[in-house]
Amino acid sequence: MPYLGRMTDGKYSNLDQEIIVLAAVWELIGSMVHYGHFVKYRDPLATHLDRFTSNEARDLFLVLLSDLLAHPRDGTFDLKKPSAEGGMKDTHVAYLSQVVENPKLGENCLPLKDAIKSFSNWLGGDAVFKNVYFPSIKWTGTLRVNRKDYLKVCGNATKHGFLRLDRMVKLVKRILHDNGKVIDDGEVYLVLPDFIEWFRENVVFASASQIAWHLNEIRWGIYDYLSPEFKRSFEPTKVMSGAQMYRYKYPNGLSDPLIKSIYWDLMNEVRSAPSVPRFNPSPPLSDIY
């Protein structure tokens, strides 16, 4: 269920909103960082993800990443747009940062807080690309680009047709202007396919391991944070046909049926550790961009 895409009536407590945000981010990361998208090496000593299983897997990864790097409409589940800056600004991660500043379900937020900060710092930084060539405007040069900017352009362009890319066109125009190349709007539409192809084929390939590592660290941070709550809440009941039945003891103050359902699903998710173990970014690629 895409939790932050639902508009509902009513007032939601801080606890309700924490459950919603944790579930939404967990779901998005789970749909991105898995062995359907990344090659699982047979070597048991391999401790990194660095190759997409296909170009289609890469493109879907980018589309989902663009969702993570966006924010829900103001007012969804009574959530107000956070006043975050840097790499977290206008992203789902900004809502997650509010959870660690005022946690409701647990106390051990440090691993999650560190993972959020690390990803935010990386996203908010610039990368320098030499010998970039855009044949449509006959331009070769060096680009300094904010990482979140090029990821948003690639993700949104993969998701939408060109008639819905007006904001990305303005962003690419600004990027080129900041690097000394001034062009008009028509030329931006011409160069946009070159921009997307160059970054998708070269930069996203090299950045994939780093991005997957950051996201997996956030997922493990959520797991560590919620594990004590799961232990408190989980209550075995009867055994039926050899299977252990169970229920969850809801936190005090949780009454909305929808939030209870989301909480139940979230506890089920953290019954076991994430399917992708903690790993290191691919050493040859992690420091390129």
SULHUDA-V949149 format. One record per residue. N is the residue number from 0. PHI is phi in degrees with one decimal (* if undefined). OMEGA is omega in degrees with one decimal (* if undefined). Layout:
BEGIN
((N/PHI/OMEGA) (N/PHI/OMEGA))
END
This chain:
BEGIN
((0/*/176.6) (1/-76.4/-167.0) (2/-56.2/-175.0) (3/-83.1/173.8) (4/-95.1/-176.5) (5/-96.5/174.5) (6/-102.4/-178.4) (7/-135.3/176.3) (8/-93.5/174.7) (9/112.7/-179.4) (10/-105.4/-178.3) (11/-116.8/-178.3) (12/-76.4/176.3) (13/-61.9/176.5) (14/-64.1/177.4) (15/-56.2/-176.5) (16/-66.7/177.1) (17/-62.5/179.1) (18/-60.3/-179.5) (19/-62.4/-177.7) (20/-65.9/179.4) (21/-60.0/-179.6) (22/-66.2/-178.0) (23/-65.3/-179.0) (24/-68.7/177.5) (25/-57.2/-179.0) (26/-63.3/-179.0) (27/-63.9/-179.6) (28/-65.3/178.6) (29/-61.7/179.5) (30/-80.9/-179.5) (31/-105.0/-172.2) (32/-101.9/178.5) (33/-158.5/-172.8) (34/-82.1/167.4) (35/-79.5/179.3) (36/-95.0/-175.6) (37/-115.7/179.7) (38/-66.5/174.9) (39/-96.6/-176.3) (40/-74.2/179.2) (41/-72.1/179.4) (42/-65.8/-178.9) (43/-66.0/179.6) (44/-89.3/178.5) (45/-66.9/-174.8) (46/-124.5/178.6) (47/-153.7/170.1) (48/-117.0/-179.0) (49/-142.5/-177.6) (50/-133.7/172.7) (51/-72.3/178.8) (52/-71.9/179.9) (53/-165.8/174.0) (54/-64.5/177.9) (55/-65.0/177.0) (56/-64.0/176.8) (57/-60.8/-177.6) (58/-66.0/178.5) (59/-65.7/175.5) (60/-57.3/-179.7) (61/-65.3/179.1) (62/-62.2/-179.4) (63/-68.2/177.5) (64/-63.5/178.3) (65/-63.7/175.2) (66/-67.9/178.6) (67/-63.1/-178.1) (68/-86.8/172.5) (69/-111.4/179.3) (70/-130.6/177.7) (71/-65.8/177.9) (72/-60.7/-179.4) (73/-55.9/179.3) (74/106.8/176.4) (75/-60.8/-175.4) (76/53.1/-179.2) (77/64.4/179.0) (78/-74.0/176.7) (79/-103.2/-177.9) (80/-59.1/-179.2) (81/-67.0/179.1) (82/-94.4/-178.8) (83/-86.3/177.5) (84/-123.5/176.4) (85/69.7/-175.6) (86/-64.2/-178.6) (87/-80.5/-172.0) (88/-56.3/176.4) (89/61.6/179.1) (90/-130.9/172.0) (91/-60.3/-177.3) (92/-62.9/178.2) (93/-63.2/176.7) (94/-67.1/178.6) (95/-65.2/178.8) (96/-64.9/176.2) (97/-67.2/178.2) (98/-61.9/-175.6) (99/-73.4/177.4) (100/-80.6/-178.8) (101/-147.1/-172.9) (102/-69.1/-179.4) (103/-115.1/-174.5) (104/-91.4/-177.4) (105/-160.3/-176.8) (106/-124.3/-174.2) (107/-83.4/-177.7) (108/-99.3/-169.8) (109/-60.4/178.5) (110/-59.5/179.1) (111/-67.1/179.8) (112/-61.4/179.5) (113/-64.9/-179.5) (114/-66.0/178.2) (115/-63.2/-179.2) (116/-62.8/-178.9) (117/-63.3/179.7) (118/-66.3/179.8) (119/-62.9/179.7) (120/-64.3/-179.9) (121/-66.8/179.8) (122/-60.5/-175.2) (123/-78.1/-179.2) (124/-85.4/177.7) (125/-100.9/171.9) (126/-123.2/-177.9) (127/-110.3/-177.6) (128/-121.2/-178.9) (129/-98.9/175.6) (130/57.3/175.1) (131/-77.4/-178.0) (132/-125.4/175.7) (133/-115.5/-173.6) (134/-64.1/-175.9) (135/-64.6/178.4) (136/-117.8/176.8) (137/53.0/-177.3) (138/-127.4/173.2) (139/-129.0/179.9) (140/179.7/180.0) (141/-107.7/178.4) (142/-117.5/167.6) (143/-108.0/-171.9) (144/-132.8/172.1) (145/-64.3/-174.5) (146/-62.1/-179.3) (147/-63.0/-179.1) (148/-63.8/-176.6) (149/-71.1/176.9) (150/-69.9/178.2) (151/-67.0/178.7) (152/-62.0/-178.1) (153/-64.6/-178.8) (154/-67.3/-178.9) (155/-69.5/178.4) (156/-69.5/176.2) (157/-70.9/-176.0) (158/-85.1/-170.5) (159/-113.3/168.9) (160/-74.6/-171.7) (161/-66.0/179.6) (162/-71.0/179.0) (163/-110.9/-175.2) (164/-111.4/-176.2) (165/-60.3/179.7) (166/-68.0/178.5) (167/-70.0/176.5) (168/-62.9/178.2) (169/-63.8/-179.8) (170/-67.6/178.7) (171/-65.2/177.2) (172/-60.7/178.8) (173/-66.9/179.7) (174/-59.4/179.8) (175/-66.2/177.8) (176/-60.9/179.8) (177/-64.6/179.1) (178/-105.6/171.8) (179/88.3/179.3) (180/-115.2/-177.7) (181/-101.6/178.2) (182/-137.4/180.0) (183/-89.1/-174.9) (184/-61.6/179.2) (185/-61.7/178.6) (186/-66.9/178.1) (187/-64.2/176.8) (188/-61.6/177.0) (189/-68.0/-174.6) (190/-82.9/-175.7) (191/-56.0/177.5) (192/-60.2/177.0) (193/-64.3/-179.2) (194/-59.1/-176.8) (195/-64.6/-178.5) (196/-63.0/-177.2) (197/-64.4/-178.6) (198/-72.8/-178.0) (199/-68.0/-176.3) (200/-80.7/-175.2) (201/-107.8/-170.6) (202/-78.1/-178.9) (203/-61.7/176.8) (204/-56.9/-177.4) (205/-76.3/-177.7) (206/-87.3/-170.7) (207/-56.2/-178.4) (208/-62.6/-180.0) (209/-65.0/-179.5) (210/-64.5/180.0) (211/-60.4/178.4) (212/-63.3/179.4) (213/-59.0/-177.7) (214/-64.9/179.8) (215/-66.8/176.7) (216/-65.2/176.1) (217/-64.3/179.5) (218/-60.9/178.0) (219/-66.2/175.8) (220/-64.0/176.0) (221/-63.7/178.9) (222/-60.4/179.2) (223/-62.2/-179.5) (224/-65.8/-174.4) (225/-87.9/-176.4) (226/-58.1/176.8) (227/-62.0/178.0) (228/-66.2/177.1) (229/-61.5/-179.6) (230/-62.2/178.2) (231/-68.9/-170.0) (232/-85.6/-173.8) (233/-67.5/-177.9) (234/-139.4/177.6) (235/-63.1/177.2) (236/-116.7/-177.2) (237/-97.0/175.8) (238/-102.4/179.9) (239/-124.6/179.7) (240/53.2/178.4) (241/83.4/-178.6) (242/-104.3/179.3) (243/-77.4/173.5) (244/-82.9/-177.4) (245/-156.4/172.3) (246/-147.9/177.5) (247/-116.4/174.6) (248/-88.6/-175.4) (249/-66.5/174.9) (250/-62.0/176.5) (251/-59.4/177.3) (252/91.9/179.2) (253/-91.6/-174.2) (254/-130.4/-177.0) (255/-68.4/-177.7) (256/-58.4/-179.8) (257/-65.6/-179.0) (258/-65.4/176.1) (259/-60.8/179.1) (260/-64.7/178.6) (261/-65.0/178.2) (262/-61.0/179.8) (263/-58.5/179.3) (264/-61.8/-179.0) (265/-65.4/177.4) (266/-64.1/176.3) (267/-61.7/179.9) (268/-64.1/-175.6) (269/-97.4/172.8) (270/-62.9/176.3) (271/-131.9/-177.9) (272/-66.7/176.8) (273/-53.3/-175.6) (274/-66.9/176.5) (275/-97.6/-179.3) (276/-66.1/173.6) (277/-60.8/-178.0) (278/-144.4/177.4) (279/-106.8/174.6) (280/-59.7/-179.7) (281/-57.9/-174.2) (282/-55.1/-178.1) (283/-69.2/-172.7) (284/-109.1/-166.4) (285/-66.3/-176.2) (286/-106.8/-177.8) (287/-67.6/-177.1) (288/-124.5/*))
END
